Amino acid sequence: MSEQLVPVLLLALLFLLILAAMWWGWRRRGRSQQHLPVPDARALDALGEDVAHGPVEAIYVDTVLAEQPLERIVAHGLGQRSRARVTLGDGGSWRIEREGAPDLTVPAAALAEITSGPGMAGKFIGGDGLLILRWRLGDQLLDTGLRLQRRADHDLLLSRKEHA
């Protein structure tokens, strides 16, 4: 029995070291991104907009550097995957209310593009299953991925790119 105990303890120690390294890397990445301003969290009515569509159920996948789908932004809770409710304002702003993470509003003036893609860090589904908002936070261009629960909502919100 003792000859089995040593390998098990070594594996457990290795597992704990890997977890600690992952935690340290996550925190280090977050500290290196603290230069980014805190995202807007105002409600649409505070921006002077009424609801044009929504809220619709979605999964907030994450936010990454634009055109770099594996470079997750973790500062200000932007890298935290969560259930969300997405609302589009009549002025073109997007409100993302997230469970267990800070809410996020992408003002119309910050929105650069609305597109779809196969995935990004945290979720790859193929095809064009993710709705992707490209927007500017300070001087950084970001992509935020949303997996909408209903395809009809995805298609309707994607069609709003002509208004962006």
C-alpha positions as CSV (number, residue, x, y, z in Angstrom):
1,M,0.0,0.0,0.0
2,S,2.8,2.5,0.8
3,E,4.4,1.9,-2.6
4,Q,1.1,3.2,-4.2
5,L,0.9,6.1,-1.8
6,V,4.0,7.9,-3.0
7,P,3.0,8.1,-6.7
8,V,-0.5,9.2,-5.7
9,L,0.9,12.0,-3.5
10,L,3.3,13.0,-6.3
11,L,0.4,13.3,-8.7
12,A,-1.7,15.2,-6.3
13,L,1.2,17.6,-5.7
14,L,1.8,18.0,-9.4
15,F,-1.9,18.8,-9.9
16,L,-1.9,21.4,-7.2
17,L,1.2,23.0,-8.7
18,I,-0.5,23.2,-12.1
19,L,-3.6,24.8,-10.5
20,A,-1.3,27.3,-8.7
21,A,0.5,28.2,-12.0
22,M,-2.8,28.7,-13.8
23,W,-4.1,31.0,-11.0
24,W,-0.8,32.9,-11.0
25,G,-1.0,33.4,-14.8
26,W,-4.6,34.5,-14.7
27,R,-3.8,37.1,-12.0
28,R,-0.7,38.3,-13.9
29,R,-2.7,38.7,-17.1
30,G,-5.3,40.7,-15.2
31,R,-2.7,43.0,-13.7
32,S,-1.1,43.6,-17.1
33,Q,-4.5,44.7,-18.5
34,Q,-5.4,47.1,-15.7
35,H,-4.5,50.0,-18.0
36,L,-7.8,49.4,-19.8
37,P,-10.6,51.7,-18.6
38,V,-13.5,50.2,-16.7
39,P,-16.2,49.4,-19.3
40,D,-19.4,51.4,-19.3
41,A,-22.1,49.8,-17.2
42,R,-24.9,52.4,-17.6
43,A,-28.4,51.2,-18.5
44,L,-29.7,52.0,-22.0
45,D,-32.1,54.7,-20.7
46,A,-29.2,56.5,-19.0
47,L,-27.7,56.7,-22.6
48,G,-31.0,58.2,-23.8
49,E,-32.0,55.0,-25.7
50,D,-35.1,52.9,-25.7
51,V,-35.1,49.1,-26.2
52,A,-35.1,48.2,-29.9
53,H,-34.8,44.4,-29.3
54,G,-34.5,42.2,-26.3
55,P,-33.6,41.3,-23.8
56,V,-32.7,37.9,-25.2
57,E,-31.0,35.0,-23.4
58,A,-27.3,34.3,-24.3
59,I,-24.0,33.0,-23.0
60,Y,-21.4,35.7,-22.7
61,V,-18.4,33.8,-23.9
62,D,-15.7,36.4,-23.2
63,T,-13.9,39.4,-24.6
64,V,-10.6,39.1,-26.5
65,L,-8.2,41.4,-28.4
66,A,-9.7,42.2,-31.8
67,E,-8.7,39.6,-34.4
68,Q,-6.8,37.6,-31.7
69,P,-9.5,35.0,-30.6
70,L,-7.2,33.4,-28.0
71,E,-6.0,36.5,-26.3
72,R,-8.6,36.8,-23.5
73,I,-9.1,40.1,-21.7
74,V,-9.5,39.3,-18.0
75,A,-9.3,42.8,-16.5
76,H,-12.6,44.1,-15.0
77,G,-14.2,40.7,-15.3
78,L,-14.3,40.7,-19.1
79,G,-12.9,37.2,-19.3
80,Q,-15.5,35.6,-17.1
81,R,-17.9,33.4,-19.0
82,S,-21.5,33.7,-17.8
83,R,-25.2,33.6,-18.6
84,A,-26.4,36.9,-19.9
85,R,-29.3,38.9,-21.2
86,V,-28.6,41.0,-24.2
87,T,-30.6,44.1,-25.2
88,L,-30.1,46.3,-28.2
89,G,-30.9,50.0,-27.8
90,D,-32.7,52.0,-30.6
91,G,-29.6,54.2,-30.8
92,G,-27.3,51.2,-31.5
93,S,-25.9,50.6,-28.0
94,W,-25.7,47.1,-26.6
95,R,-26.5,46.2,-23.0
96,I,-25.2,42.9,-21.6
97,E,-26.4,42.0,-18.2
98,R,-24.3,39.1,-16.8
99,E,-25.0,36.7,-14.0
100,G,-22.2,36.7,-11.4
101,A,-20.1,39.3,-13.3
102,P,-20.3,43.0,-13.9
103,D,-22.8,44.2,-16.5
104,L,-21.5,45.8,-19.7
105,T,-22.8,48.4,-22.0
106,V,-21.2,49.0,-25.4
107,P,-22.2,52.5,-26.5
108,A,-23.0,52.9,-30.2
109,A,-20.1,55.3,-30.6
110,A,-17.7,52.6,-29.4
111,L,-19.1,49.9,-31.7
112,A,-17.0,49.2,-34.8
113,E,-18.5,46.1,-36.2
114,I,-21.1,43.3,-35.7
115,T,-20.2,40.0,-37.2
116,S,-20.3,36.3,-36.4
117,G,-17.7,33.6,-36.2
118,P,-16.9,30.0,-35.2
119,G,-15.5,30.9,-31.7
120,M,-13.0,32.4,-29.5
121,A,-11.1,31.6,-26.2
122,G,-13.5,29.6,-24.1
123,K,-15.9,28.5,-26.8
124,F,-15.4,27.1,-30.3
125,I,-18.6,25.8,-32.0
126,G,-17.8,26.1,-35.7
127,G,-19.8,27.8,-38.4
128,D,-21.0,31.3,-37.5
129,G,-22.5,30.4,-34.1
130,L,-21.1,33.3,-32.1
131,L,-22.3,36.9,-32.5
132,I,-19.2,39.1,-32.2
133,L,-19.2,42.7,-31.2
134,R,-16.1,44.6,-32.2
135,W,-15.8,47.7,-30.1
136,R,-13.3,50.2,-28.6
137,L,-12.5,50.4,-24.9
138,G,-10.1,53.3,-24.5
139,D,-7.5,52.9,-27.2
140,Q,-7.9,49.1,-27.4
141,L,-10.1,47.3,-30.0
142,L,-11.9,44.3,-28.6
143,D,-14.1,41.5,-29.7
144,T,-16.9,40.3,-27.4
145,G,-18.5,36.9,-28.2
146,L,-22.1,36.0,-27.4
147,R,-23.8,32.7,-28.0
148,L,-27.5,33.6,-28.3
149,Q,-30.0,31.0,-27.2
150,R,-32.2,31.4,-30.3
151,R,-30.9,31.5,-33.9
152,A,-33.6,33.9,-34.9
153,D,-32.2,36.4,-32.3
154,H,-28.7,35.9,-33.6
155,D,-29.8,36.6,-37.2
156,L,-31.8,39.6,-36.2
157,L,-29.1,41.2,-34.2
158,L,-26.5,40.3,-36.8
159,S,-28.6,42.2,-39.4
160,R,-28.1,45.3,-37.3
161,K,-24.6,45.6,-38.6
162,E,-25.9,47.9,-41.3
163,H,-26.9,50.3,-38.5
164,A,-23.5,50.1,-36.7
